[in-house]
Structure formats: structure tokens, C-alpha cells
């Protein structure tokens, strides 16, 4: 959410973690830190549970798979040098 809002996510996380409150968070719409419960900003339990279950499922699959297939990016050749400035000395 922070990245989509155009801010550095690691800075947001550090500030939230330093507060020791379970309801303190970052309101991306207003670009400010706030008590999320007071503002009514909450995640539905089903969405959070589903995300955790899917992440655990993928992690288990990766751990039990003997090999993974990935797309290794090929190094791109350097761009050609620009042409001369004909007639300019």
C-alpha cells in the first residue's frame, strides 16, 4: 500500500513497529499516521485469513518441491553510441 501511495515502505513499517500499538498504522489516503480503529480502517478477517493461507500454501509447495522453474533475465547489450553531430565542430 505504501509503495502504491508513492512512499518508502520500509520507513512506514519502522515507524509503525516503534509505536508498540496494535491499532497504530499509516493512512495512505491522507498520508498520515493514525489509530486505524478510530478511523475505521480495518481488514476483513476473511481477506487476511485467505492471504495467510495462500502464503503458507505457496511456502509449503516451495519447500517440498525438488526443483523450481524461473525466468532468468538475459543481460542486455549496451546501447549504441549516438551518431556524430554532422557539421558541428
VMD Tcl script that builds the backbone (N, CA, C; Angstrom):
set m [mol new atoms 267]
animate dup $m
set s [atomselect $m all]
$s set {name element resname resid chain x y z} {
  {N N UNK 1 A 0.840 -1.188 0.000}
  {CA C UNK 1 A 0.000 0.000 0.000}
  {C C UNK 1 A 0.879 1.242 0.000}
  {N N UNK 2 A 1.935 1.212 0.810}
  {CA C UNK 2 A 2.827 2.370 0.881}
  {C C UNK 2 A 3.486 2.624 -0.472}
  {N N UNK 3 A 3.947 1.563 -1.116}
  {CA C UNK 3 A 4.601 1.717 -2.418}
  {C C UNK 3 A 3.627 2.294 -3.444}
  {N N UNK 4 A 2.395 1.797 -3.437}
  {CA C UNK 4 A 1.384 2.322 -4.356}
  {C C UNK 4 A 1.052 3.775 -4.058}
  {N N UNK 5 A 1.228 4.194 -2.796}
  {CA C UNK 5 A 0.963 5.583 -2.412}
  {C C UNK 5 A 2.155 6.482 -2.722}
  {N N UNK 6 A 3.263 5.891 -3.174}
  {CA C UNK 6 A 4.426 6.683 -3.553}
  {C C UNK 6 A 5.351 7.021 -2.393}
  {N N UNK 7 A 5.298 6.234 -1.322}
  {CA C UNK 7 A 6.188 6.469 -0.183}
  {C C UNK 7 A 7.041 5.227 0.054}
  {N N UNK 8 A 8.125 5.394 0.795}
  {CA C UNK 8 A 9.043 4.301 1.075}
  {C C UNK 8 A 8.456 3.381 2.139}
  {N N UNK 9 A 8.150 2.156 1.767}
  {CA C UNK 9 A 7.501 1.208 2.658}
  {C C UNK 9 A 8.296 0.873 3.900}
  {N N UNK 10 A 9.623 0.767 3.775}
  {CA C UNK 10 A 10.434 0.394 4.938}
  {C C UNK 10 A 10.384 1.463 6.021}
  {N N UNK 11 A 10.299 2.717 5.631}
  {CA C UNK 11 A 10.195 3.800 6.618}
  {C C UNK 11 A 8.858 3.746 7.342}
  {N N UNK 12 A 7.806 3.447 6.599}
  {CA C UNK 12 A 6.468 3.338 7.186}
  {C C UNK 12 A 6.450 2.198 8.203}
  {N N UNK 13 A 6.998 1.053 7.818}
  {CA C UNK 13 A 6.998 -0.118 8.698}
  {C C UNK 13 A 7.778 0.168 9.981}
  {N N UNK 14 A 8.939 0.803 9.863}
  {CA C UNK 14 A 9.745 1.099 11.049}
  {C C UNK 14 A 9.001 2.003 12.019}
  {N N UNK 15 A 8.326 3.021 11.506}
  {CA C UNK 15 A 7.594 3.931 12.387}
  {C C UNK 15 A 6.431 3.207 13.066}
  {N N UNK 16 A 5.731 2.365 12.328}
  {CA C UNK 16 A 4.601 1.627 12.902}
  {C C UNK 16 A 5.095 0.649 13.970}
  {N N UNK 17 A 6.193 -0.057 13.691}
  {CA C UNK 17 A 6.724 -1.020 14.654}
  {C C UNK 17 A 7.215 -0.342 15.927}
  {N N UNK 18 A 7.682 0.892 15.826}
  {CA C UNK 18 A 8.210 1.589 17.002}
  {C C UNK 18 A 7.118 2.024 17.971}
  {N N UNK 19 A 5.870 2.044 17.548}
  {CA C UNK 19 A 4.771 2.539 18.383}
  {C C UNK 19 A 4.225 1.521 19.373}
  {N N UNK 20 A 4.475 0.251 19.219}
  {CA C UNK 20 A 4.017 -0.789 20.152}
  {C C UNK 20 A 2.502 -0.840 20.326}
  {N N UNK 21 A 1.758 -0.292 19.403}
  {CA C UNK 21 A 0.300 -0.337 19.452}
  {C C UNK 21 A -0.186 -1.236 18.324}
  {N N UNK 22 A -1.170 -2.074 18.609}
  {CA C UNK 22 A -1.678 -2.976 17.573}
  {C C UNK 22 A -2.648 -2.281 16.628}
  {N N UNK 23 A -3.073 -1.065 16.952}
  {CA C UNK 23 A -4.029 -0.365 16.090}
  {C C UNK 23 A -3.410 0.839 15.390}
  {N N UNK 24 A -2.136 1.130 15.644}
  {CA C UNK 24 A -1.464 2.259 15.008}
  {C C UNK 24 A -1.065 1.869 13.593}
  {N N UNK 25 A -1.266 2.766 12.634}
  {CA C UNK 25 A -0.920 2.452 11.256}
  {C C UNK 25 A -0.798 3.686 10.393}
  {N N UNK 26 A -0.637 3.457 9.099}
  {CA C UNK 26 A -0.439 4.523 8.119}
  {C C UNK 26 A -1.673 4.629 7.240}
  {N N UNK 27 A -2.262 5.811 7.207}
  {CA C UNK 27 A -3.417 6.088 6.350}
  {C C UNK 27 A -2.884 6.663 5.045}
  {N N UNK 28 A -2.807 5.835 4.010}
  {CA C UNK 28 A -2.232 6.253 2.731}
  {C C UNK 28 A -3.087 7.313 2.043}
  {N N UNK 29 A -4.393 7.274 2.248}
  {CA C UNK 29 A -5.276 8.246 1.601}
  {C C UNK 29 A -5.014 9.662 2.106}
  {N N UNK 30 A -4.666 9.790 3.385}
  {CA C UNK 30 A -4.420 11.115 3.972}
  {C C UNK 30 A -2.940 11.370 4.218}
  {N N UNK 31 A -2.092 10.391 3.905}
  {CA C UNK 31 A -0.644 10.491 4.084}
  {C C UNK 31 A -0.282 10.876 5.516}
  {N N UNK 32 A -0.860 10.128 6.484}
  {CA C UNK 32 A -0.547 10.390 7.887}
  {C C UNK 32 A -0.677 9.119 8.713}
  {N N UNK 33 A -0.024 9.130 9.864}
  {CA C UNK 33 A -0.097 8.016 10.803}
  {C C UNK 33 A -1.269 8.266 11.739}
  {N N UNK 34 A -1.970 7.185 12.094}
  {CA C UNK 34 A -3.170 7.346 12.903}
  {C C UNK 34 A -3.530 6.046 13.605}
  {N N UNK 35 A -4.500 6.120 14.493}
  {CA C UNK 35 A -5.081 4.922 15.096}
  {C C UNK 35 A -6.095 4.394 14.083}
  {N N UNK 36 A -5.805 3.246 13.510}
  {CA C UNK 36 A -6.621 2.714 12.421}
  {C C UNK 36 A -8.037 2.356 12.870}
  {N N UNK 37 A -8.194 1.891 14.104}
  {CA C UNK 37 A -9.525 1.536 14.607}
  {C C UNK 37 A -10.397 2.781 14.751}
  {N N UNK 38 A -9.814 3.873 15.247}
  {CA C UNK 38 A -10.584 5.112 15.391}
  {C C UNK 38 A -11.065 5.627 14.041}
  {N N UNK 39 A -10.244 5.457 13.009}
  {CA C UNK 39 A -10.602 5.912 11.662}
  {C C UNK 39 A -11.504 4.927 10.936}
  {N N UNK 40 A -11.660 3.730 11.474}
  {CA C UNK 40 A -12.493 2.725 10.814}
  {C C UNK 40 A -11.791 2.019 9.672}
  {N N UNK 41 A -10.467 2.018 9.697}
  {CA C UNK 41 A -9.683 1.360 8.652}
  {C C UNK 41 A -9.288 -0.017 9.178}
  {N N UNK 42 A -9.972 -1.059 8.691}
  {CA C UNK 42 A -9.694 -2.422 9.139}
  {C C UNK 42 A -9.699 -3.373 7.949}
  {N N UNK 43 A -9.043 -4.504 8.112}
  {CA C UNK 43 A -9.074 -5.565 7.104}
  {C C UNK 43 A -10.146 -6.563 7.496}
  {N N UNK 44 A -10.975 -6.970 6.545}
  {CA C UNK 44 A -11.921 -8.040 6.864}
  {C C UNK 44 A -11.151 -9.318 7.219}
  {N N UNK 45 A -11.609 -10.035 8.204}
  {CA C UNK 45 A -10.927 -11.248 8.664}
  {C C UNK 45 A -10.760 -12.259 7.543}
  {N N UNK 46 A -11.761 -12.385 6.691}
  {CA C UNK 46 A -11.695 -13.375 5.612}
  {C C UNK 46 A -10.545 -13.063 4.655}
  {N N UNK 47 A -10.329 -11.795 4.350}
  {CA C UNK 47 A -9.254 -11.407 3.432}
  {C C UNK 47 A -7.896 -11.715 4.055}
  {N N UNK 48 A -7.720 -11.339 5.303}
  {CA C UNK 48 A -6.453 -11.583 5.987}
  {C C UNK 48 A -6.185 -13.080 6.121}
  {N N UNK 49 A -7.187 -13.837 6.524}
  {CA C UNK 49 A -7.034 -15.287 6.679}
  {C C UNK 49 A -6.694 -15.933 5.343}
  {N N UNK 50 A -7.360 -15.515 4.283}
  {CA C UNK 50 A -7.107 -16.069 2.956}
  {C C UNK 50 A -5.680 -15.770 2.499}
  {N N UNK 51 A -5.202 -14.559 2.746}
  {CA C UNK 51 A -3.836 -14.193 2.353}
  {C C UNK 51 A -2.809 -15.041 3.091}
  {N N UNK 52 A -3.024 -15.251 4.381}
  {CA C UNK 52 A -2.095 -16.065 5.173}
  {C C UNK 52 A -2.129 -17.521 4.718}
  {N N UNK 53 A -3.316 -18.054 4.451}
  {CA C UNK 53 A -3.424 -19.440 3.991}
  {C C UNK 53 A -2.735 -19.623 2.643}
  {N N UNK 54 A -2.935 -18.689 1.730}
  {CA C UNK 54 A -2.306 -18.795 0.414}
  {C C UNK 54 A -0.788 -18.697 0.514}
  {N N UNK 55 A -0.295 -17.792 1.356}
  {CA C UNK 55 A 1.151 -17.652 1.530}
  {C C UNK 55 A 1.745 -18.929 2.117}
  {N N UNK 56 A 1.077 -19.515 3.096}
  {CA C UNK 56 A 1.558 -20.756 3.705}
  {C C UNK 56 A 1.534 -21.896 2.694}
  {N N UNK 57 A 0.520 -21.937 1.862}
  {CA C UNK 57 A 0.413 -22.980 0.845}
  {C C UNK 57 A 1.562 -22.890 -0.156}
  {N N UNK 58 A 1.865 -21.688 -0.607}
  {CA C UNK 58 A 2.967 -21.497 -1.557}
  {C C UNK 58 A 4.294 -21.848 -0.894}
  {N N UNK 59 A 4.489 -21.420 0.351}
  {CA C UNK 59 A 5.732 -21.728 1.060}
  {C C UNK 59 A 5.910 -23.237 1.214}
  {N N UNK 60 A 4.849 -23.945 1.560}
  {CA C UNK 60 A 4.921 -25.399 1.707}
  {C C UNK 60 A 5.244 -26.061 0.373}
  {N N UNK 61 A 4.664 -25.560 -0.698}
  {CA C UNK 61 A 4.923 -26.126 -2.019}
  {C C UNK 61 A 6.386 -25.922 -2.413}
  {N N UNK 62 A 6.927 -24.742 -2.147}
  {CA C UNK 62 A 8.322 -24.462 -2.486}
  {C C UNK 62 A 9.254 -25.356 -1.667}
  {N N UNK 63 A 8.933 -25.544 -0.392}
  {CA C UNK 63 A 9.786 -26.366 0.473}
  {C C UNK 63 A 9.783 -27.838 0.078}
  {N N UNK 64 A 8.683 -28.331 -0.466}
  {CA C UNK 64 A 8.589 -29.753 -0.798}
  {C C UNK 64 A 8.892 -30.054 -2.261}
  {N N UNK 65 A 9.113 -29.044 -3.056}
  {CA C UNK 65 A 9.416 -29.244 -4.471}
  {C C UNK 65 A 10.916 -29.461 -4.643}
  {N N UNK 66 A 11.290 -30.416 -5.483}
  {CA C UNK 66 A 12.704 -30.701 -5.693}
  {C C UNK 66 A 13.373 -29.695 -6.612}
  {N N UNK 67 A 12.595 -29.026 -7.436}
  {CA C UNK 67 A 13.190 -28.022 -8.322}
  {C C UNK 67 A 12.149 -26.951 -8.633}
  {N N UNK 68 A 12.646 -25.784 -8.962}
  {CA C UNK 68 A 11.778 -24.668 -9.334}
  {C C UNK 68 A 12.177 -24.175 -10.710}
  {N N UNK 69 A 11.238 -23.665 -11.452}
  {CA C UNK 69 A 11.499 -23.094 -12.764}
  {C C UNK 69 A 11.347 -21.590 -12.645}
  {N N UNK 70 A 12.326 -20.884 -13.137}
  {CA C UNK 70 A 12.271 -19.425 -13.081}
  {C C UNK 70 A 12.761 -18.853 -14.396}
  {N N UNK 71 A 12.443 -17.637 -14.640}
  {CA C UNK 71 A 12.884 -16.946 -15.845}
  {C C UNK 71 A 14.085 -16.095 -15.471}
  {N N UNK 72 A 15.274 -16.533 -15.884}
  {CA C UNK 72 A 16.491 -15.784 -15.581}
  {C C UNK 72 A 16.662 -14.719 -16.658}
  {N N UNK 73 A 16.673 -13.447 -16.267}
  {CA C UNK 73 A 16.799 -12.387 -17.274}
  {C C UNK 73 A 18.164 -12.442 -17.957}
  {N N UNK 74 A 18.147 -12.277 -19.266}
  {CA C UNK 74 A 19.375 -12.267 -20.049}
  {C C UNK 74 A 19.981 -10.867 -20.006}
  {N N UNK 75 A 21.309 -10.774 -19.901}
  {CA C UNK 75 A 21.927 -9.443 -19.915}
  {C C UNK 75 A 21.697 -8.780 -21.271}
  {N N UNK 76 A 21.288 -7.539 -21.231}
  {CA C UNK 76 A 21.026 -6.813 -22.472}
  {C C UNK 76 A 22.304 -6.129 -22.933}
  {N N UNK 77 A 22.537 -6.110 -24.255}
  {CA C UNK 77 A 23.741 -5.437 -24.745}
  {C C UNK 77 A 23.650 -3.933 -24.488}
  {N N UNK 78 A 24.813 -3.315 -24.355}
  {CA C UNK 78 A 24.853 -1.869 -24.120}
  {C C UNK 78 A 24.281 -1.135 -25.326}
  {N N UNK 79 A 23.681 0.006 -25.074}
  {CA C UNK 79 A 23.112 0.807 -26.158}
  {C C UNK 79 A 24.230 1.342 -27.044}
  {N N UNK 80 A 23.926 1.483 -28.320}
  {CA C UNK 80 A 24.909 2.004 -29.265}
  {C C UNK 80 A 25.199 3.469 -28.965}
  {N N UNK 81 A 26.418 3.881 -29.285}
  {CA C UNK 81 A 26.798 5.282 -29.087}
  {C C UNK 81 A 26.008 6.154 -30.056}
  {N N UNK 82 A 25.674 7.383 -29.653}
  {CA C UNK 82 A 24.927 8.260 -30.557}
  {C C UNK 82 A 25.775 8.638 -31.768}
  {N N UNK 83 A 25.100 8.953 -32.850}
  {CA C UNK 83 A 25.787 9.345 -34.068}
  {C C UNK 83 A 26.509 10.675 -33.915}
  {N N UNK 84 A 27.393 10.970 -34.867}
  {CA C UNK 84 A 28.143 12.225 -34.821}
  {C C UNK 84 A 27.242 13.426 -35.057}
  {N N UNK 85 A 27.716 14.570 -34.689}
  {CA C UNK 85 A 26.963 15.810 -34.881}
  {C C UNK 85 A 27.438 16.422 -36.197}
  {N N UNK 86 A 26.943 15.909 -37.286}
  {CA C UNK 86 A 27.388 16.321 -38.610}
  {C C UNK 86 A 27.446 17.838 -38.793}
  {N N UNK 87 A 28.616 18.357 -39.196}
  {CA C UNK 87 A 28.778 19.777 -39.469}
  {C C UNK 87 A 29.079 20.617 -38.241}
  {N N UNK 88 A 29.057 20.062 -37.069}
  {CA C UNK 88 A 29.342 20.840 -35.854}
  {C C UNK 88 A 30.767 20.542 -35.402}
  {N N UNK 89 A 31.576 21.579 -35.255}
  {CA C UNK 89 A 32.983 21.390 -34.855}
  {C C UNK 89 A 33.250 22.084 -33.572}
}
mol reanalyze $m
mol bondsrecalc $m
mol representation Tube
mol addrep $m
